[in-house]
Amino acid sequence: MSNIKERAKQIKNENGNDKITQKELLFYIVGRLDDIEDELSESKTDVARLKTQVRVFWCMLPISISLTAMILSLL
C-alpha cells in the first residue's frame, strides 16, 4: 500500500502538484490500456512468427537429414 502512495506522490510532483480530475485520470488510464494493448498485439505477432519458424525448422530437419543420408550413401 505504501508503494502506491509513493508512486502517487511521485506522479503528483511530476504534475506540479496540480489537481487531477477524475475525467483526466480516466482518460489517462484508457490511454495506458491502449498502449498496453498495442504492445501485446506486437508481441503476439512476434510469437506467431517464431512459432512458424520453429515448425518449419522441424519439418525441414527430417527432409535434410534424409537427403544428406541419400547423398552420402551414393558416395
Steps between C-alpha positions, in 0.01 A plus 500: 500500500785739579641425155181640346524813714864553401410462133209741541729758664753461219236553231353793690842666520558443129162660433598810698260419785205602282168342577402218269136450418342159481432555131869567431595195703252287306639616165854433624409145604321432171801633310738278695277198435506578129880516511515166679261348246721619214808350664318171554387482137861555387615227737233263372615546141862443604406180682296377203791567265742314725265203534474483123878505465535218751236291320673550167834406654361177645334413167817565302735320740395142411501586131851643516625202703348259247650683205840508670482127569403429138784712364753341735381149404560584132858600571 
